Amino acid sequence: MIVQQQQQHSPPSSHSFLHFSTAALPIMGADVNNDSHNHRYSPLHFAALSGNVEAVQHLLTAGARPYHTNTLGRTATQMAAFVGNHAVVALINNYVPMSHVTQYTQPSGLEKEAKLPPQAAKPLYDLIMQVNLHPVRIALSVGASALLQEHSNKAWRLLDHLCEKESKRSENVNEGATVIICSLDISQEVASEHGTGLPCSMTPPPRLLKHKKNIRK
């Protein structure tokens, strides 16, 4: 009974406290990119060093800059890699703000219709944010999403558009969308070799596979 009471009143773990603290920062109006620490460590640096994936996700969603460096010139990703927090590294490297996808659910300029239907934004975003980019995992994820298959042409064209935008950046390029297109193509090739086949909706249009050669070099 005493042991049970102690467990019920035991203090939260450091990970739980960090998770709560980072989630509360935006609500309290705090600057998630504050680097007033002596060595310019940001909240994202500390969360990345702790290995708390949920805390890192909260900070990224709140607008934390993943490329901010401390006085040693190290980003949060580099510090996480230094201490072996590989899940955090994968999350930060693959992170894309949800707004980068939802902005295409409304017509822009002279467009008569949006590049992507609103209902397909969340499934596509989840696919882009998927840490496991193995071709089989990508194919399974797409196969499990009725919305992605229903709106596959628009989804793949938007991925292609995102690839083009990233390819024009001079640094800090996020190749997640490019890898997804390549992975779907590889999955199709493997399925064909084994006499099976992926649904046509899971295969990017041929013109979108122009990025494949760059990935396989």
N, C-alpha and C positions, 0 to 999 in steps of 0.2 A: 504493500500500500504506500509506504514512504517513497520507495523507488518510483512508483507510478506518479505520485504527486510531484516529485522532483523533475520527472520528465515533462510533465504538463507545464511546469513553471520555468523550465530551463530557458536561458537566453537564446535568441535566434543565432544561427550560424553566421559567420562573416559573409558568406555568399548571399544568404537571405537578406542581410542588412544592406549589402552593396546593391542588390537587386532593387530593394525598396528605395534606397537613396537615389539611384539613377532614375528610377521611374518618377520620383517626386520632383526632380530638378526642374523640368519644363513647367510643371504645374505651379511651382513656386516662383516662376519667372527668372530662374537662375540661368546664367550663361553656360551652356554645355561645352563651350569652347574656351572657358576661362583657363588661362595658363599663368596665373600669378604665382604658381609654385616657383621656388628658387631655381629649379632646372627646367622650367617651362613644361612640366608634365601637365597634360590636359586630363579631364575626367576619363576620356577614352583610353588614354595611356594606362591609367590605374585599373580600369575595368579589364583591359586587354591583358595586363600582367596578372590579374587575379584568375583569369580563365573563365570568368562568369559570362557565358554566352548570352544569357537573357539581359544582363546589364549592358553588354555591348550593343545588343539589338535595340534596346530602349534609347541609348545615346545616339545611335545612327539615325533612328527614326526621328529623333528630336532635332536633328541637324548637325550632329558632331562632325567635324571635318576629319576624315580619315588620313589626310596627307599632312596634317599639322606635325611639326617636328619639335623635339625638345632641344636642349642646349647641345646635345651630342649629335644632333642632326638625324635622330631616329624617329620614325613614325610609330604609332601604336601597333601596327602590324609587325614591324621589325622587332619591337620589344616582346610581343607575344611569341614570335618565332624563336627568339633568343631563349625563352624559358620553356619552350616546347608546347605552347598552347595552340595546337594546330587547328582545332575547331574554330577558334577565334580568328586565326589568320584567314581561313577559308571564308568565314562570314564577311569579314571586312573587305577582302579582295573581290568578293562576288556581289557586294552590296550595290543596289540601285534604288534610289528613292521611288516610292510608289507613284509620285507625281510624274516621273519620267514616262510612265505607261498611261496613266489616266488622262494626261494632257491630249492624247490622241483619240479620246472617246468623243471629242467635240470637233465639228468641222473647223478648219482653219483657212483663212484667206479666201480663195476662190473655190475651195472644195465644196461639193454638193452634199457629201456625206463624210462621216468620220472615218479615219483609218481603221478604227477598231470599235466594235459594238461595246457599250458599257459593261454588259454582263460577262464579256470575255476578258476584261481587264485583270480581275483578281486571279483567275487561273493562269493567265499568261505571266503575270508578275510572280506568282508562286513558282512557275517553271524556271524563270530567269534567276530567281533567288535560291534555287535548289543547289545545295552545296555539292552533292554527289552528281558529277557530270558524266558518269560512265554512260556510254551509249545505250546499254540495256535499261538502266534506270530512267534515262530520259524517255525512251520509247514506252516504258511501262507507265510513266507519269502522264504522257500524252494520251495513251490508250485508255487510261482511267478517267479522263476528263471529256465528258460529252460536249461541253461548251467549246473546248479547244478543237475538237474534231469537227464540230458544226461550223466553226468560224476559222478553220485552218488556213485558208488562203490569205485572209486578212492578217491573221496572227503571224504567219511566216513572213509576209511582206513587211510587217512592222518590225520584226526581228531583223530583217535585212536593212531596214532604215536605221535602226539603232546601231547596227554594225557599221554602217557607213559613217554615222556621226562619230562613233568612237575611233574609227580609223583615221579621222582628220585631227585627232588630238595629238599634241606633240609629246605629252607625257601622261602618266597615270591612266593608261588605257585599260578599260574593263572589257575583256574579251568573252564575257559570259554568253552573250547572244550568239556570237560567232561559233563558240564551242557547241552550243545547243544545235545549231543548224548542221554542223559537221557531224555531231553525234547521231542525229536522226538519219543522215545519209549513210553513216557506217552501219547503223542498225538495219537499214534497208538492204545493204550489201550482204551482211551476214545472213539475214533471213532468206535472201535469194539463193545464196550458196547452199543452204540447207533445204532448199525446195519448198520453203514456206513463203510467207510474204506479209509485209505490214500493210495495214489499211492504207489506201491511197492518201487519205486525209492526213496521215502521219508523216508523209514524205514531202519535204519542201519542194516547191517548183524548181525545175532544173536551173533557171537563171540565178536562184539564190545560192547555189552551191559553188559560186565563183570564189567564195572565201575559203573553201575546203583546202585548196592547195597551200594557202598561207598557213593554215593550222598544222598541216602534216609535214611541213619542212623541218 
